[in-house]
Every structure is written in C-alpha cells, then in structure tokens.
Amino acid sequence: MCGIVGYYGEQQPKDVIISGLKALEYRGYDSAGVTILEADGFKRVRAEGKLSNLQSKLEAETFSGRLGIGHTRWATHGPPVEKNAHPHLVAGTSIVHNGIVENYADLKEELAALGASFESDTDSELIAHLVSREIAEGKILFDAVLAVLPKLRGAYSVLVINDQHPDEIVAFKNGPPLLFGADAKQVVVASDLQAILPYVQDVVFLEDDEIAHCKGSEVSVFSADGKPLKKKSQHIQWDKELTEKQGFSHFMLKEIYEQPRAVANAIDQHINLETKSIELNRLGFGQGVLDDIERLNFADDLENTNDVLKGIERIFVVACGTSFYAGLVGEYLIERYSKIPVECELGSEFRYRYPVIPENSLVITISQSGETADTLAALRLARDHGAQILSICNVKNSSIDREADGHMYMNAGVEIGVASTKALSSTLGLLTLLAGALAKSRGLLPPEQEQSFVETLLAAPSHMESVLA
Ligand code: GLU
C-alpha cells in the first residue's frame, strides 16, 4: 500500500507532505511526487525511486502556496517511471490515487473516443480526466467529483484539487484507508495516521463511499449521493518516541527487542492475575459494526462473548503474510486445546473460492494494520454468510477492527519494520489465550490446568528477554 498526503493551511504544504510521505516510507514505493498550488498555477514535481530524489528536485524550487497533495506510488498500471508517478494533472485538476480502477480499460476507451490524450499508462490519470471534463462543463469541484463517483469501479482512495478552488481538497475512498485531521489553522488528509498526528491529533476516518469536502480548514463529509453526514472525530495520542529508533540502528532491530513487552501488553488484558485465569470475555461481541471502537461497552458484553465462544463449532483463521503464519500456529493451538476444527487460509484464497462457512462458525481475521485488503474482503464475505468475526489487529479503529464483531488487540505499539516481529509475537500470545479460552468454554481446561497454562504463558515474556539478552 502506498501513501497519500494532502495539506491546506498555514505551514508550507511541501514540508507537511514530505514529512507525511516519509512517515509512510517504510511501506515501500517506487516513485513519488507533489503538486502545490502557486500564485501562477500548479507546480508539480515528481521523481522515480526514493523520496530523497524528489526532495533534491524540490530543493531547486521555492514555494509560497498553501494547498498541495503528494503521493508515493506502488505501480499497478504502467512501469515505475516519472511519467506514471502521481500526482496526475489534467487541465487544472490534479489527483493522487491509491488502489486500482478496475474498469480502467473501458473508461480509457470512452475518454479516448471523446478526444482525450493520455500522458501516463496509469489507471489513475483517468480520474483526473473524468473530473476535469465535469469541471469544463461548468461544475464546481465538489459536484464534479460527485458526478464521477458512479463511474469508478475498484479500490481507491483519492484526493482531488483544482486550480480554480485554491482552498479546497476533495477526498473519497472505497477500500484503502483515508482520514483527515483539521484545526483552525490547517487540514491534513492522508492514508495513514502517522502522516497526520504530528500536526493534528483529532482525526476522522472516512468510510467507503464517503466524500470529504475540505474548504479552508472546515471539512464536511457526505455520502456518495451528496447527503451530508455527521462524523465524530476521535482524539489520538501521539507518541513521538514510539516512532523513533531510540538508539537502535534500524526499526526492525528495535522492534525485535520490544517483543517481550509487546507480548505482555497483549496477554495481560485478558488474564486475571490474582486467580491466574483466562478472562476472555470482554471482546465486545454483540454490539454491531462501530464507527468508533472507543464506544464499545464492555460491561454489557460479558454474556454475549461467553455465549459466542460456547456456540462455536467451526473456526476459520483468515490472514495474509506474516499474520497467516501466526494463524497456522493458531490452528494447531486451538485444535489441540479446544478440539474445535480449524482451517487457516490466506485472505486472497478465501475471498475468491466460494468457501463453505457452516452455521456457528467463527472467522478470526488477523492483520497488523487492520487494512489488509484481501483480509477485509474475506471478513465481509464471511459476515455475509452469517459467521461471527473476531479480529486481531494492532491498529485500533482500523477498517478490519471496526467491521468485526469481537475485537482483540496486539497492543504491540507502532510497527515500522516491514518484516513483522513484535506484532507476530503478540498475535501468538493472543491465539494461545484464545485456544485456552475456547477449551475452557467447553470444560476442557479444568482450573488447575488453566492455572499452569496461564502461568506458562505469563512467563513467556521473561524467557524472551533472556533469549534476546
Ligand atoms: N494504480 C495506480 C498506479 O499504478 C496507483 C497505484 C498505487 O496504489 O500506488 O499508478
């Protein structure tokens, strides 16, 4: 997943955008670019390869504008060369796009028939063409985007700016995440919290098919058919230390050393330390899809969660990458202790293979970011089949977390390293607890065994510390 940052406000957009893109740099990308609105129109600078290439190009330029958008690209349509880098710019409309426009071939053909010529090989450029055509017909920017939305199929998060709307950003999404933070001085829109938090700590997450209209530092959110929506912002604590290397030579090494703490933080919340018993009965089941996980009422869910766990007859663990490997271990653990049949599958297989999901199934989705597209699609499929969904995420309020019925948290802190370490260890701690809790719900873990199970698990972080030392 690549990065998107947009800015309007008192600071230099270029600086905010570059610092935001840097915060997302760990995800990998092949090129980068920015568009800034200057007094004489858009100035666009793009470069292949590292952000530092873009930065050196930017050094030669001076900027005084207040509006800008930027992007780090992970090519899907067209090679990673400068002409395909975002932002795209068509007749005074500039856009950045994460994701894929699935009906791109049809749209391209239609636009070509209308006389459009294309400067890139991307699917993304078509969005700029479509919006700029609507504007040419006399629509204001926001209405132009509303008119284009029904034409797009696929997964996208998009920012659009136009040189006749010098204080506006229009943002919309279907699939990849997009959120914004605004205060009296500025608005920052981005694909990830890390790009926003240094500037604004009150943020709003957009849902699929929502459009945010930023004008000045005011942001209004609408449904895809233009109806105003009420969205609540949430305050997120920003801990600068957590995203710094703290003396380690790279993030992954730092995170390897953080494993013992991560595991302890993940399991402690589900253990009664006095009685040495598992208390996995506060997962928030029965409260539906939430727009804000902080609103979960744990006091009300004790019975719901116990009932859900007792009623489970079949378990699927669905995940991708490292989380999938954690799931494979989970499969062994859960079957061994609870005797419930478990199947662990890649999200990308599960979602496309017409799986049989019997009644009383629990689908456990594991994703560090909570945004893994295939896992999210698998979750929705499983939910449509009537399964209960339990998510294991590191990022609270991420898409997967919000859409699940029950919620467990890795509590590993920000994980920057692309190769997952502490999030994997935390997940294994949680899956072990879950195996114990499911066994307990079936009478397969009598109290004295439960106590030694819990003691063994509680000792894991200190064993990890010895190994690391
Ligand atoms: N599909 C677009 C492209 O190839 C966007 C890819 C991305 O998410 O960075 O340019």
Boltz pocket constraint, residues with backbone or C-beta under 6 A from the ligand:
constraints:
  - pocket:
      binder: B
      contacts: [[A, 1], [A, 2], [A, 72], [A, 73], [A, 74], [A, 75], [A, 76], [A, 77], [A, 78], [A, 84], [A, 97], [A, 98], [A, 99], [A, 100], [A, 101], [A, 122], [A, 123], [A, 124]]
      max_distance: 6.0
